């Protein structure tokens, strides 16, 4: 398999689109990630596909979709890119297919981001198969399920030499 580019797309939250959950996620996670843009959602991308967990549209959790269906408003996204060996990309796709179709982790938004005991959401068995966006993206890349916000994923990616894509 050939080497290739993997993307992380981050949605910029603002108060003009009536997506109040986006504003809540971006606002609350700013407390711990002050030096990041106002990010509320993450998508993993490779080739013509995006992968994440979402409740937008017809989605009820982890899904793979065409990038053209997801990234419709380019001014609302910040994109980072990293080159990976083909073997690692194949492993990422295997991890993606492993969790595709799993439900969105609604309780995780509260347990992980809003309450001081976010670790609890990782200990209760019924929630171990539920995923939110940045958690699913991080798992695709690293292979570890971890509590991580879109803002923290952005910081992690920059620290690990992902490069910002100019528009």
C-alpha angles and dihedrals in degrees: 000000000000127000114256151172122274120195136205112202118196123197117225111225121213135164095249102077102061090239095133095172088058090053092047094050093046093045098047097043090051087076089070098032106039095157095061134086120261096277125171107164139033133204128189113218138195128162109331095335138091127198130197145115117265147148094215120119113345093335120117098179140317113021145155115225140167111276089228089062093050107036096051096136106047094184089064095057135076112201129202124188137200132179115232133183113257092247091059092047089052089052090050091053090049090054091047093052089047092063101027111127095024116134126264114263099238093161089050091065088062099033096043104036111020105038126060092233099060092148088075090076089062094052101054109088098215090062098047092093094047120097140188125203106269093038090055093046093050090048091052091054103036105020094233126112105228138165102248132151124219089253092051091046088053091053091046091051094050090048088053094054101262109156128225114244114226115230 
